[in-house]
């Protein structure tokens, strides 16, 4: 059976319909020779501010989340400053953030080296958002962190 090659820009012309369901999208294609094919694509809805992104887990196309990386780097910097004797209030004032913002994010300074590498490579769970990082307390036990970051 001969296989035909479809150019990337032609793929959208082949889409007959798409239906969004809870946790997946069903895309129906009309292929050459009038064949129909339906593909199910799982996704996770991820809020960022007022917008919602549909995150499709595809290891090859994932890019590091720069906002998440900056948040972790800030937490590491705050920890160094606290060790040097600065108060959380002084750091908050100098960075134009609230003390609560710092205390809600400081745990990120204690992520395991494995988790830090995963975040830098953009390979954390696709449904994990920067907002989620801020909303919860992270264990300082590195083994307990792994399931929360790596799928």
Secondary structure, 3 states (H helix, E strand, C coil): CCCCCCCHHHHHHHEEEEEEECCEEEEEEEECCCEEEEEEEECEEEEECCEEEEECCCCCCCCCCHHHHHHHHHHHHHHHHHHCCCCHHHHHHHHCCCHHHHHHHHHHHHCCHHHHHHHHHCCCCCCCCHHHHHHCCCCCCHHHHHHHHCC
